[in-house]
Amino acid sequence: MNREILTSMTAEELQSIIEITVARTIEDKLSHFNTAQTQEDDILLTKKEVSELLKVSHGTVHLWKESGFLPYYKISNRIYYKKNEVISSLKKFQLRRIG
């Protein structure tokens, strides 16, 4: 059941209500996007997926893991890498090369 409310207001009041509603909607959508992005970045990757993501060999991924360059997680005798940590490690490496 829809309830209709009729009221008189100025154009400025209506504009203000619309601006507030649009701003809240945009803020809500952006916060949802940021949460979704964070969840995506926390995805665990295998060595194969990391090598495909970075376009390097499996051996290179192994060497980077052993040298401590790539943080990793051992779960049930399998090695996994967090996507956001892999990307962060590369960014740090690039900054050291530039600086």
Protein Blocks (a to p, Z undefined) as FASTA:
>chain_A
ZZdddddddfklmmmmmmmmmmmmmmmmmmmmmmmmmmmmmpccdfklmmmmnopafklm
mmmmmnomagcddeehiacddfklmmmmmmmmmmmmmZZ
